[in-house]
Amino acid sequence: MRVMVIVKGTARSEAGELPSERLLAEMGRFNEELMAAGVLLAGEGLHPSSKGRRVPFSDGQATVVSGPFPLPDELVAGYWLWQVPSMDEAVEWAQRIPHPEGEGDGVVEIRPVFEAEDFGEAFTPELRAQEERLRAQLEASTE
């Protein structure tokens, strides 16, 4: 199963505070462990919301709202995409994520990624073929 591990924002991440060299080294080692185990598919940290935009939709109209956005703990500061056999294994990996000393509380959220079979009959053979073409194009463009 694929899961997205969402690293929630903090006041420090929203202030644009960069991780220490020690934390970057620990994260690098952790990512190497994920790779060696065949778990890591992708992962990145994100700039604070002050550098972002939101595009809300209402009655078919899109507007643009510039950051920063309130409530850091409801924002995303980074993510991983993992391939794991079960949610339990994802939780085991998540419990090993390095975290900065003195940061206080932090949260990661683990959510399963939809797979084709999750959509049932609504995901027709034509839609499946389209999805497969798009995935192949994406893989080819990242090689």
C-alpha positions in Angstrom: 0.0 0.0 0.0 1.1 3.5 -0.6 0.8 6.1 2.1 1.5 9.8 2.3 3.1 10.9 5.5 2.2 14.5 6.1 4.5 16.5 8.3 2.4 19.2 10.0 3.7 22.7 10.3 4.9 24.4 13.5 5.4 28.0 14.5 9.1 27.4 13.7 8.6 26.0 10.2 6.1 28.8 9.5 8.7 31.4 10.6 11.0 30.0 8.0 13.5 28.6 10.5 15.7 26.1 8.8 16.6 22.7 10.3 20.0 22.4 12.0 22.9 20.6 10.3 22.4 17.8 12.9 18.8 17.4 12.0 19.5 17.4 8.3 22.1 14.7 8.8 19.6 12.6 10.9 16.9 13.0 8.2 19.4 12.0 5.6 20.2 8.8 7.4 16.5 8.1 8.0 15.8 8.6 4.3 18.7 6.3 3.4 17.1 3.6 5.7 13.7 4.1 4.0 15.4 3.7 0.6 17.4 0.6 1.7 14.1 -0.9 2.9 12.3 -0.1 -0.4 9.9 2.1 1.4 10.7 5.6 0.1 9.0 6.7 -3.1 9.2 10.5 -2.7 9.6 13.2 0.0 10.2 16.9 0.3 10.1 19.7 2.8 8.0 22.8 2.0 8.7 26.5 2.3 6.5 28.4 4.9 3.0 29.4 3.8 4.1 33.0 3.5 5.6 32.0 0.2 2.5 30.1 -0.9 -0.8 30.8 -2.4 -4.3 29.2 -2.0 -6.8 29.0 -4.8 -10.3 28.6 -3.3 -13.2 27.8 -5.6 -16.7 29.0 -5.1 -19.6 28.7 -7.5 -17.2 27.8 -10.3 -15.0 30.8 -9.7 -11.3 30.6 -8.6 -9.7 33.3 -6.5 -6.1 33.6 -5.2 -5.2 34.2 -1.6 -1.6 34.9 -0.7 0.0 33.4 2.5 0.8 33.4 5.3 -2.0 31.2 6.4 -3.2 30.9 10.1 -2.9 27.9 12.3 0.6 26.4 11.6 -0.4 22.9 13.0 -3.0 22.7 10.2 -0.5 23.4 7.5 1.8 21.0 5.7 5.5 21.5 6.2 6.7 18.5 4.3 5.8 15.0 3.2 6.9 11.5 2.2 5.3 9.0 -0.1 6.0 5.5 1.2 5.3 2.0 -0.1 4.6 -0.3 2.9 2.8 -3.6 3.4 0.5 -2.2 6.0 -0.6 0.8 8.0 1.1 -0.7 11.1 4.5 -0.7 9.3 3.9 2.9 8.2 3.3 3.8 11.9 6.5 1.9 12.9 8.5 4.0 10.4 6.8 7.2 11.5 7.7 6.6 15.1 11.4 6.7 14.0 11.2 10.1 12.2 14.0 12.4 13.6 12.6 15.6 15.2 14.4 18.7 16.3 15.3 19.1 20.0 13.5 21.9 21.7 10.8 21.9 19.1 8.1 20.8 21.5 5.2 19.0 20.0 5.0 17.9 16.4 2.6 15.8 14.3 2.8 13.6 11.3 -0.3 12.3 9.7 -0.4 9.0 7.7 -3.0 8.6 5.0 -3.5 5.8 2.5 -3.2 6.8 -1.2 -6.1 5.8 -3.4 -5.4 2.9 -5.7 -7.3 2.1 -8.9 -9.3 -0.7 -7.3 -10.6 1.6 -4.6 -12.8 3.4 -7.2 -14.8 0.3 -8.2 -16.9 0.2 -11.3 -16.7 4.0 -11.8 -13.0 3.6 -12.8 -13.8 2.2 -16.3 -11.3 0.4 -18.5 -11.0 3.6 -20.5 -10.1 5.6 -17.4 -7.7 2.9 -16.3 -5.9 3.1 -19.6 -5.7 6.8 -19.4 -4.3 6.6 -15.9 -1.7 4.0 -17.0 -0.7 6.3 -20.0 -0.2 9.3 -17.6 1.8 7.2 -15.1 4.1 6.0 -17.9 4.6 9.5 -19.2 5.4 10.7 -15.7 7.9 8.0 -15.2 9.5 8.6 -18.5 9.8 12.4 -17.8 11.6 11.8 -14.5 14.2 9.4 -15.8 
